[in-house]
Amino acid sequence: MIIIRRTIIQASVLQLLKNLIFLLSEKKMKHMMKQSAGILVYRLNKNSVEVLLVHPGGPFWIKKDAAAWSIPKGEFSEDENPMDAAIREFKEETGKEISGDFISLNPLKQKSGKIIYAWMVNADFNAEEIKSNMFEIEWPPKSGMKKQFPEVDKARWFELSIAKEKIHNGQIGFIEQLILKIKTNSDR
């Protein structure tokens, strides 16, 4: 009788530990899931629409162009408001303040599992005047030397058809959403 009770108690404790491990790993996975927030800036230029894209800085991206550009965006923590993060990241990557009537776009899930939240806004400024924040990496690799690079090395305005070729494949959906929202508003 005592052996049976001890076995039942051990099984119960083992099940409790399994449940605890599962809950902790599930919570850890939530914290590990990366999420970014960004702003797709557009402007009306004569009879066309243009969007602002940024090119990542650093040695890995220097010779990449097609599908290498992005909306200004960056990661944010679970306790940060995504819209606030998008505005903060825009400022960090371009050195420009952004304001206006922000329109929410549907989030896009990347192949990596990262979720990107984005807003579109109509604004205009000289893209050549951006000033990005810097990051530091070991360069050249395994050299032991640290070097700083701009997070964004350039920004450009692109017509929509060209922007779809330049932007990272996982972000094309933001341009498509922008096109639909502009078309819907012009049909009214």
Biotite code that builds the C-alpha atoms (Angstrom):
import biotite.structure as struc

atoms = struc.array([
    struc.Atom([0.000, 0.000, 0.000], chain_id="A", res_id=1, res_name="MET", atom_name="CA", element="C"),
    struc.Atom([2.816, 2.435, 0.911], chain_id="A", res_id=2, res_name="ILE", atom_name="CA", element="C"),
    struc.Atom([4.716, 1.557, -2.282], chain_id="A", res_id=3, res_name="ILE", atom_name="CA", element="C"),
    struc.Atom([1.619, 2.255, -4.404], chain_id="A", res_id=4, res_name="ILE", atom_name="CA", element="C"),
    struc.Atom([1.069, 5.672, -2.747], chain_id="A", res_id=5, res_name="ARG", atom_name="CA", element="C"),
    struc.Atom([4.757, 6.552, -3.211], chain_id="A", res_id=6, res_name="ARG", atom_name="CA", element="C"),
    struc.Atom([4.552, 5.573, -6.890], chain_id="A", res_id=7, res_name="THR", atom_name="CA", element="C"),
    struc.Atom([1.416, 7.672, -7.346], chain_id="A", res_id=8, res_name="ILE", atom_name="CA", element="C"),
    struc.Atom([3.060, 10.658, -5.643], chain_id="A", res_id=9, res_name="ILE", atom_name="CA", element="C"),
    struc.Atom([6.219, 10.263, -7.752], chain_id="A", res_id=10, res_name="GLN", atom_name="CA", element="C"),
    struc.Atom([4.119, 10.078, -10.935], chain_id="A", res_id=11, res_name="ALA", atom_name="CA", element="C"),
    struc.Atom([2.195, 13.189, -9.884], chain_id="A", res_id=12, res_name="SER", atom_name="CA", element="C"),
    struc.Atom([5.393, 15.108, -9.134], chain_id="A", res_id=13, res_name="VAL", atom_name="CA", element="C"),
    struc.Atom([6.881, 13.972, -12.452], chain_id="A", res_id=14, res_name="LEU", atom_name="CA", element="C"),
    struc.Atom([3.755, 15.146, -14.315], chain_id="A", res_id=15, res_name="GLN", atom_name="CA", element="C"),
    struc.Atom([3.881, 18.494, -12.500], chain_id="A", res_id=16, res_name="LEU", atom_name="CA", element="C"),
    struc.Atom([7.526, 18.934, -13.519], chain_id="A", res_id=17, res_name="LEU", atom_name="CA", element="C"),
    struc.Atom([6.714, 18.071, -17.138], chain_id="A", res_id=18, res_name="LYS", atom_name="CA", element="C"),
    struc.Atom([3.888, 20.622, -17.134], chain_id="A", res_id=19, res_name="ASN", atom_name="CA", element="C"),
    struc.Atom([6.145, 23.262, -15.594], chain_id="A", res_id=20, res_name="LEU", atom_name="CA", element="C"),
    struc.Atom([8.873, 22.637, -18.169], chain_id="A", res_id=21, res_name="ILE", atom_name="CA", element="C"),
    struc.Atom([6.298, 22.852, -20.979], chain_id="A", res_id=22, res_name="PHE", atom_name="CA", element="C"),
    struc.Atom([4.879, 26.138, -19.660], chain_id="A", res_id=23, res_name="LEU", atom_name="CA", element="C"),
    struc.Atom([8.331, 27.658, -19.231], chain_id="A", res_id=24, res_name="LEU", atom_name="CA", element="C"),
    struc.Atom([9.420, 26.637, -22.722], chain_id="A", res_id=25, res_name="SER", atom_name="CA", element="C"),
    struc.Atom([6.176, 28.005, -24.207], chain_id="A", res_id=26, res_name="GLU", atom_name="CA", element="C"),
    struc.Atom([6.752, 31.328, -22.413], chain_id="A", res_id=27, res_name="LYS", atom_name="CA", element="C"),
    struc.Atom([10.368, 31.345, -23.612], chain_id="A", res_id=28, res_name="LYS", atom_name="CA", element="C"),
    struc.Atom([9.220, 30.739, -27.211], chain_id="A", res_id=29, res_name="MET", atom_name="CA", element="C"),
    struc.Atom([6.886, 33.730, -26.990], chain_id="A", res_id=30, res_name="LYS", atom_name="CA", element="C"),
    struc.Atom([9.781, 35.899, -25.866], chain_id="A", res_id=31, res_name="HIS", atom_name="CA", element="C"),
    struc.Atom([12.029, 34.445, -28.562], chain_id="A", res_id=32, res_name="MET", atom_name="CA", element="C"),
    struc.Atom([9.587, 35.206, -31.393], chain_id="A", res_id=33, res_name="MET", atom_name="CA", element="C"),
    struc.Atom([10.972, 38.312, -32.969], chain_id="A", res_id=34, res_name="LYS", atom_name="CA", element="C"),
    struc.Atom([8.765, 41.124, -34.100], chain_id="A", res_id=35, res_name="GLN", atom_name="CA", element="C"),
    struc.Atom([9.523, 44.335, -35.912], chain_id="A", res_id=36, res_name="SER", atom_name="CA", element="C"),
    struc.Atom([7.603, 47.513, -36.590], chain_id="A", res_id=37, res_name="ALA", atom_name="CA", element="C"),
    struc.Atom([8.118, 49.944, -39.435], chain_id="A", res_id=38, res_name="GLY", atom_name="CA", element="C"),
    struc.Atom([6.703, 52.718, -41.549], chain_id="A", res_id=39, res_name="ILE", atom_name="CA", element="C"),
    struc.Atom([6.055, 52.662, -45.274], chain_id="A", res_id=40, res_name="LEU", atom_name="CA", element="C"),
    struc.Atom([6.314, 56.301, -46.328], chain_id="A", res_id=41, res_name="VAL", atom_name="CA", element="C"),
    struc.Atom([4.769, 57.235, -49.652], chain_id="A", res_id=42, res_name="TYR", atom_name="CA", element="C"),
    struc.Atom([4.435, 60.421, -51.644], chain_id="A", res_id=43, res_name="ARG", atom_name="CA", element="C"),
    struc.Atom([2.472, 61.506, -54.676], chain_id="A", res_id=44, res_name="LEU", atom_name="CA", element="C"),
    struc.Atom([4.919, 62.656, -57.330], chain_id="A", res_id=45, res_name="ASN", atom_name="CA", element="C"),
    struc.Atom([3.246, 64.108, -60.427], chain_id="A", res_id=46, res_name="LYS", atom_name="CA", element="C"),
    struc.Atom([1.045, 61.224, -61.630], chain_id="A", res_id=47, res_name="ASN", atom_name="CA", element="C"),
    struc.Atom([2.764, 58.420, -59.750], chain_id="A", res_id=48, res_name="SER", atom_name="CA", element="C"),
    struc.Atom([3.161, 57.106, -56.227], chain_id="A", res_id=49, res_name="VAL", atom_name="CA", element="C"),
    struc.Atom([6.626, 56.631, -54.771], chain_id="A", res_id=50, res_name="GLU", atom_name="CA", element="C"),
    struc.Atom([7.696, 54.830, -51.609], chain_id="A", res_id=51, res_name="VAL", atom_name="CA", element="C"),
    struc.Atom([10.731, 55.397, -49.440], chain_id="A", res_id=52, res_name="LEU", atom_name="CA", element="C"),
    struc.Atom([12.975, 52.375, -48.950], chain_id="A", res_id=53, res_name="LEU", atom_name="CA", element="C"),
    struc.Atom([16.226, 52.069, -47.018], chain_id="A", res_id=54, res_name="VAL", atom_name="CA", element="C"),
    struc.Atom([19.278, 49.953, -47.828], chain_id="A", res_id=55, res_name="HIS", atom_name="CA", element="C"),
    struc.Atom([20.951, 48.130, -44.928], chain_id="A", res_id=56, res_name="PRO", atom_name="CA", element="C"),
    struc.Atom([24.446, 49.247, -44.089], chain_id="A", res_id=57, res_name="GLY", atom_name="CA", element="C"),
    struc.Atom([27.464, 47.124, -43.333], chain_id="A", res_id=58, res_name="GLY", atom_name="CA", element="C"),
    struc.Atom([29.746, 44.873, -45.308], chain_id="A", res_id=59, res_name="PRO", atom_name="CA", element="C"),
    struc.Atom([27.253, 42.043, -45.870], chain_id="A", res_id=60, res_name="PHE", atom_name="CA", element="C"),
    struc.Atom([24.870, 44.246, -47.872], chain_id="A", res_id=61, res_name="TRP", atom_name="CA", element="C"),
    struc.Atom([27.253, 46.528, -49.751], chain_id="A", res_id=62, res_name="ILE", atom_name="CA", element="C"),
    struc.Atom([26.928, 44.739, -53.120], chain_id="A", res_id=63, res_name="LYS", atom_name="CA", element="C"),
    struc.Atom([23.305, 43.637, -52.756], chain_id="A", res_id=64, res_name="LYS", atom_name="CA", element="C"),
    struc.Atom([20.519, 45.608, -54.395], chain_id="A", res_id=65, res_name="ASP", atom_name="CA", element="C"),
    struc.Atom([17.565, 43.557, -55.703], chain_id="A", res_id=66, res_name="ALA", atom_name="CA", element="C"),
    struc.Atom([15.361, 42.349, -52.820], chain_id="A", res_id=67, res_name="ALA", atom_name="CA", element="C"),
    struc.Atom([17.764, 43.929, -50.319], chain_id="A", res_id=68, res_name="ALA", atom_name="CA", element="C"),
    struc.Atom([15.925, 47.170, -49.508], chain_id="A", res_id=69, res_name="TRP", atom_name="CA", element="C"),
    struc.Atom([13.395, 47.535, -46.704], chain_id="A", res_id=70, res_name="SER", atom_name="CA", element="C"),
    struc.Atom([10.908, 49.841, -45.100], chain_id="A", res_id=71, res_name="ILE", atom_name="CA", element="C"),
    struc.Atom([12.537, 51.627, -42.146], chain_id="A", res_id=72, res_name="PRO", atom_name="CA", element="C"),
    struc.Atom([11.840, 49.189, -39.318], chain_id="A", res_id=73, res_name="LYS", atom_name="CA", element="C"),
    struc.Atom([13.293, 47.479, -36.298], chain_id="A", res_id=74, res_name="GLY", atom_name="CA", element="C"),
    struc.Atom([12.638, 45.037, -33.526], chain_id="A", res_id=75, res_name="GLU", atom_name="CA", element="C"),
    struc.Atom([10.681, 45.871, -30.414], chain_id="A", res_id=76, res_name="PHE", atom_name="CA", element="C"),
    struc.Atom([10.028, 44.175, -27.101], chain_id="A", res_id=77, res_name="SER", atom_name="CA", element="C"),
    struc.Atom([6.768, 42.681, -25.914], chain_id="A", res_id=78, res_name="GLU", atom_name="CA", element="C"),
    struc.Atom([6.144, 45.589, -23.550], chain_id="A", res_id=79, res_name="ASP", atom_name="CA", element="C"),
    struc.Atom([6.613, 48.285, -26.231], chain_id="A", res_id=80, res_name="GLU", atom_name="CA", element="C"),
    struc.Atom([3.761, 49.617, -28.345], chain_id="A", res_id=81, res_name="ASN", atom_name="CA", element="C"),
    struc.Atom([4.403, 48.594, -32.000], chain_id="A", res_id=82, res_name="PRO", atom_name="CA", element="C"),
    struc.Atom([3.410, 52.020, -33.365], chain_id="A", res_id=83, res_name="MET", atom_name="CA", element="C"),
    struc.Atom([5.757, 53.784, -30.959], chain_id="A", res_id=84, res_name="ASP", atom_name="CA", element="C"),
    struc.Atom([8.500, 51.343, -31.967], chain_id="A", res_id=85, res_name="ALA", atom_name="CA", element="C"),
    struc.Atom([7.893, 52.056, -35.667], chain_id="A", res_id=86, res_name="ALA", atom_name="CA", element="C"),
    struc.Atom([8.232, 55.814, -35.120], chain_id="A", res_id=87, res_name="ILE", atom_name="CA", element="C"),
    struc.Atom([11.357, 55.303, -32.972], chain_id="A", res_id=88, res_name="ARG", atom_name="CA", element="C"),
    struc.Atom([12.951, 53.006, -35.553], chain_id="A", res_id=89, res_name="GLU", atom_name="CA", element="C"),
    struc.Atom([12.177, 55.440, -38.363], chain_id="A", res_id=90, res_name="PHE", atom_name="CA", element="C"),
    struc.Atom([14.024, 58.175, -36.463], chain_id="A", res_id=91, res_name="LYS", atom_name="CA", element="C"),
    struc.Atom([16.957, 55.855, -35.662], chain_id="A", res_id=92, res_name="GLU", atom_name="CA", element="C"),
    struc.Atom([17.364, 54.686, -39.260], chain_id="A", res_id=93, res_name="GLU", atom_name="CA", element="C"),
    struc.Atom([16.796, 57.980, -41.067], chain_id="A", res_id=94, res_name="THR", atom_name="CA", element="C"),
    struc.Atom([17.443, 60.706, -38.505], chain_id="A", res_id=95, res_name="GLY", atom_name="CA", element="C"),
    struc.Atom([14.050, 62.161, -39.492], chain_id="A", res_id=96, res_name="LYS", atom_name="CA", element="C"),
    struc.Atom([10.966, 62.786, -37.389], chain_id="A", res_id=97, res_name="GLU", atom_name="CA", element="C"),
    struc.Atom([7.816, 61.330, -38.940], chain_id="A", res_id=98, res_name="ILE", atom_name="CA", element="C"),
    struc.Atom([4.216, 62.327, -38.313], chain_id="A", res_id=99, res_name="SER", atom_name="CA", element="C"),
    struc.Atom([0.937, 62.335, -40.160], chain_id="A", res_id=100, res_name="GLY", atom_name="CA", element="C"),
    struc.Atom([-2.156, 60.197, -40.574], chain_id="A", res_id=101, res_name="ASP", atom_name="CA", element="C"),
    struc.Atom([-0.749, 56.707, -40.057], chain_id="A", res_id=102, res_name="PHE", atom_name="CA", element="C"),
    struc.Atom([-2.781, 53.920, -41.646], chain_id="A", res_id=103, res_name="ILE", atom_name="CA", element="C"),
    struc.Atom([-2.274, 50.430, -40.270], chain_id="A", res_id=104, res_name="SER", atom_name="CA", element="C"),
    struc.Atom([-1.270, 47.673, -42.684], chain_id="A", res_id=105, res_name="LEU", atom_name="CA", element="C"),
    struc.Atom([-1.790, 43.972, -42.053], chain_id="A", res_id=106, res_name="ASN", atom_name="CA", element="C"),
    struc.Atom([1.258, 42.410, -40.385], chain_id="A", res_id=107, res_name="PRO", atom_name="CA", element="C"),
    struc.Atom([3.408, 40.100, -42.493], chain_id="A", res_id=108, res_name="LEU", atom_name="CA", element="C"),
    struc.Atom([5.051, 36.918, -41.252], chain_id="A", res_id=109, res_name="LYS", atom_name="CA", element="C"),
    struc.Atom([8.546, 36.329, -42.613], chain_id="A", res_id=110, res_name="GLN", atom_name="CA", element="C"),
    struc.Atom([10.040, 32.930, -43.492], chain_id="A", res_id=111, res_name="LYS", atom_name="CA", element="C"),
    struc.Atom([12.079, 33.191, -40.278], chain_id="A", res_id=112, res_name="SER", atom_name="CA", element="C"),
    struc.Atom([8.847, 33.438, -38.266], chain_id="A", res_id=113, res_name="GLY", atom_name="CA", element="C"),
    struc.Atom([9.371, 37.123, -37.475], chain_id="A", res_id=114, res_name="LYS", atom_name="CA", element="C"),
    struc.Atom([6.217, 39.244, -37.626], chain_id="A", res_id=115, res_name="ILE", atom_name="CA", element="C"),
    struc.Atom([6.516, 42.736, -39.119], chain_id="A", res_id=116, res_name="ILE", atom_name="CA", element="C"),
    struc.Atom([3.905, 45.352, -38.228], chain_id="A", res_id=117, res_name="TYR", atom_name="CA", element="C"),
    struc.Atom([3.713, 48.392, -40.482], chain_id="A", res_id=118, res_name="ALA", atom_name="CA", element="C"),
    struc.Atom([1.879, 51.657, -41.048], chain_id="A", res_id=119, res_name="TRP", atom_name="CA", element="C"),
    struc.Atom([1.727, 53.761, -44.174], chain_id="A", res_id=120, res_name="MET", atom_name="CA", element="C"),
    struc.Atom([1.901, 57.528, -44.117], chain_id="A", res_id=121, res_name="VAL", atom_name="CA", element="C"),
    struc.Atom([2.040, 60.246, -46.767], chain_id="A", res_id=122, res_name="ASN", atom_name="CA", element="C"),
    struc.Atom([5.159, 62.371, -46.233], chain_id="A", res_id=123, res_name="ALA", atom_name="CA", element="C"),
    struc.Atom([7.999, 63.874, -48.236], chain_id="A", res_id=124, res_name="ASP", atom_name="CA", element="C"),
    struc.Atom([11.615, 64.761, -47.527], chain_id="A", res_id=125, res_name="PHE", atom_name="CA", element="C"),
    struc.Atom([15.028, 64.586, -49.171], chain_id="A", res_id=126, res_name="ASN", atom_name="CA", element="C"),
    struc.Atom([16.108, 60.931, -48.927], chain_id="A", res_id=127, res_name="ALA", atom_name="CA", element="C"),
    struc.Atom([19.743, 61.873, -49.461], chain_id="A", res_id=128, res_name="GLU", atom_name="CA", element="C"),
    struc.Atom([19.796, 63.702, -46.129], chain_id="A", res_id=129, res_name="GLU", atom_name="CA", element="C"),
    struc.Atom([19.271, 60.644, -43.930], chain_id="A", res_id=130, res_name="ILE", atom_name="CA", element="C"),
    struc.Atom([21.556, 60.024, -40.978], chain_id="A", res_id=131, res_name="LYS", atom_name="CA", element="C"),
    struc.Atom([21.356, 56.536, -39.529], chain_id="A", res_id=132, res_name="SER", atom_name="CA", element="C"),
    struc.Atom([22.479, 55.217, -36.186], chain_id="A", res_id=133, res_name="ASN", atom_name="CA", element="C"),
    struc.Atom([25.590, 52.987, -36.109], chain_id="A", res_id=134, res_name="MET", atom_name="CA", element="C"),
    struc.Atom([26.290, 49.393, -35.129], chain_id="A", res_id=135, res_name="PHE", atom_name="CA", element="C"),
    struc.Atom([29.542, 47.633, -34.371], chain_id="A", res_id=136, res_name="GLU", atom_name="CA", element="C"),
    struc.Atom([30.750, 44.212, -35.539], chain_id="A", res_id=137, res_name="ILE", atom_name="CA", element="C"),
    struc.Atom([34.003, 42.335, -35.798], chain_id="A", res_id=138, res_name="GLU", atom_name="CA", element="C"),
    struc.Atom([35.367, 43.153, -39.249], chain_id="A", res_id=139, res_name="TRP", atom_name="CA", element="C"),
    struc.Atom([36.989, 41.499, -41.071], chain_id="A", res_id=140, res_name="PRO", atom_name="CA", element="C"),
    struc.Atom([35.606, 38.263, -39.571], chain_id="A", res_id=141, res_name="PRO", atom_name="CA", element="C"),
    struc.Atom([37.854, 36.549, -37.016], chain_id="A", res_id=142, res_name="LYS", atom_name="CA", element="C"),
    struc.Atom([40.257, 39.510, -37.092], chain_id="A", res_id=143, res_name="SER", atom_name="CA", element="C"),
    struc.Atom([39.534, 40.602, -33.538], chain_id="A", res_id=144, res_name="GLY", atom_name="CA", element="C"),
    struc.Atom([39.035, 44.160, -34.811], chain_id="A", res_id=145, res_name="MET", atom_name="CA", element="C"),
    struc.Atom([35.748, 46.013, -34.296], chain_id="A", res_id=146, res_name="LYS", atom_name="CA", element="C"),
    struc.Atom([34.376, 48.361, -36.914], chain_id="A", res_id=147, res_name="LYS", atom_name="CA", element="C"),
    struc.Atom([31.300, 50.603, -36.958], chain_id="A", res_id=148, res_name="GLN", atom_name="CA", element="C"),
    struc.Atom([28.818, 50.780, -39.832], chain_id="A", res_id=149, res_name="PHE", atom_name="CA", element="C"),
    struc.Atom([25.580, 52.714, -40.359], chain_id="A", res_id=150, res_name="PRO", atom_name="CA", element="C"),
    struc.Atom([22.470, 50.608, -39.844], chain_id="A", res_id=151, res_name="GLU", atom_name="CA", element="C"),
    struc.Atom([21.163, 52.174, -43.072], chain_id="A", res_id=152, res_name="VAL", atom_name="CA", element="C"),
    struc.Atom([23.623, 53.371, -45.704], chain_id="A", res_id=153, res_name="ASP", atom_name="CA", element="C"),
    struc.Atom([21.147, 55.026, -48.087], chain_id="A", res_id=154, res_name="LYS", atom_name="CA", element="C"),
    struc.Atom([17.490, 55.788, -48.694], chain_id="A", res_id=155, res_name="ALA", atom_name="CA", element="C"),
    struc.Atom([15.699, 56.326, -52.000], chain_id="A", res_id=156, res_name="ARG", atom_name="CA", element="C"),
    struc.Atom([12.276, 57.073, -53.386], chain_id="A", res_id=157, res_name="TRP", atom_name="CA", element="C"),
    struc.Atom([11.088, 54.394, -55.834], chain_id="A", res_id=158, res_name="PHE", atom_name="CA", element="C"),
    struc.Atom([8.064, 54.171, -58.105], chain_id="A", res_id=159, res_name="GLU", atom_name="CA", element="C"),
    struc.Atom([5.926, 51.217, -57.073], chain_id="A", res_id=160, res_name="LEU", atom_name="CA", element="C"),
    struc.Atom([6.968, 48.803, -59.832], chain_id="A", res_id=161, res_name="SER", atom_name="CA", element="C"),
    struc.Atom([10.665, 49.354, -59.116], chain_id="A", res_id=162, res_name="ILE", atom_name="CA", element="C"),
    struc.Atom([10.071, 49.277, -55.348], chain_id="A", res_id=163, res_name="ALA", atom_name="CA", element="C"),
    struc.Atom([8.632, 45.757, -55.673], chain_id="A", res_id=164, res_name="LYS", atom_name="CA", element="C"),
    struc.Atom([11.932, 44.650, -57.246], chain_id="A", res_id=165, res_name="GLU", atom_name="CA", element="C"),
    struc.Atom([14.072, 46.409, -54.652], chain_id="A", res_id=166, res_name="LYS", atom_name="CA", element="C"),
    struc.Atom([12.231, 45.533, -51.431], chain_id="A", res_id=167, res_name="ILE", atom_name="CA", element="C"),
    struc.Atom([12.877, 42.338, -49.488], chain_id="A", res_id=168, res_name="HIS", atom_name="CA", element="C"),
    struc.Atom([10.522, 39.631, -50.789], chain_id="A", res_id=169, res_name="ASN", atom_name="CA", element="C"),
    struc.Atom([8.868, 39.256, -47.393], chain_id="A", res_id=170, res_name="GLY", atom_name="CA", element="C"),
    struc.Atom([7.809, 42.924, -47.439], chain_id="A", res_id=171, res_name="GLN", atom_name="CA", element="C"),
    struc.Atom([6.272, 43.139, -50.943], chain_id="A", res_id=172, res_name="ILE", atom_name="CA", element="C"),
    struc.Atom([2.878, 42.639, -49.299], chain_id="A", res_id=173, res_name="GLY", atom_name="CA", element="C"),
    struc.Atom([3.153, 46.068, -47.660], chain_id="A", res_id=174, res_name="PHE", atom_name="CA", element="C"),
    struc.Atom([3.483, 47.742, -51.076], chain_id="A", res_id=175, res_name="ILE", atom_name="CA", element="C"),
    struc.Atom([0.526, 45.718, -52.383], chain_id="A", res_id=176, res_name="GLU", atom_name="CA", element="C"),
    struc.Atom([-1.568, 46.796, -49.381], chain_id="A", res_id=177, res_name="GLN", atom_name="CA", element="C"),
    struc.Atom([-0.564, 50.433, -49.945], chain_id="A", res_id=178, res_name="LEU", atom_name="CA", element="C"),
    struc.Atom([-1.657, 50.196, -53.604], chain_id="A", res_id=179, res_name="ILE", atom_name="CA", element="C"),
    struc.Atom([-5.066, 48.801, -52.583], chain_id="A", res_id=180, res_name="LEU", atom_name="CA", element="C"),
    struc.Atom([-5.609, 51.446, -49.886], chain_id="A", res_id=181, res_name="LYS", atom_name="CA", element="C"),
    struc.Atom([-4.666, 54.310, -52.223], chain_id="A", res_id=182, res_name="ILE", atom_name="CA", element="C"),
    struc.Atom([-6.898, 52.901, -54.976], chain_id="A", res_id=183, res_name="LYS", atom_name="CA", element="C"),
    struc.Atom([-9.798, 52.464, -52.531], chain_id="A", res_id=184, res_name="THR", atom_name="CA", element="C"),
    struc.Atom([-9.448, 56.076, -51.331], chain_id="A", res_id=185, res_name="ASN", atom_name="CA", element="C"),
    struc.Atom([-9.235, 57.466, -54.890], chain_id="A", res_id=186, res_name="SER", atom_name="CA", element="C"),
    struc.Atom([-12.396, 55.560, -55.905], chain_id="A", res_id=187, res_name="ASP", atom_name="CA", element="C"),
    struc.Atom([-14.446, 57.402, -53.275], chain_id="A", res_id=188, res_name="ARG", atom_name="CA", element="C"),
])
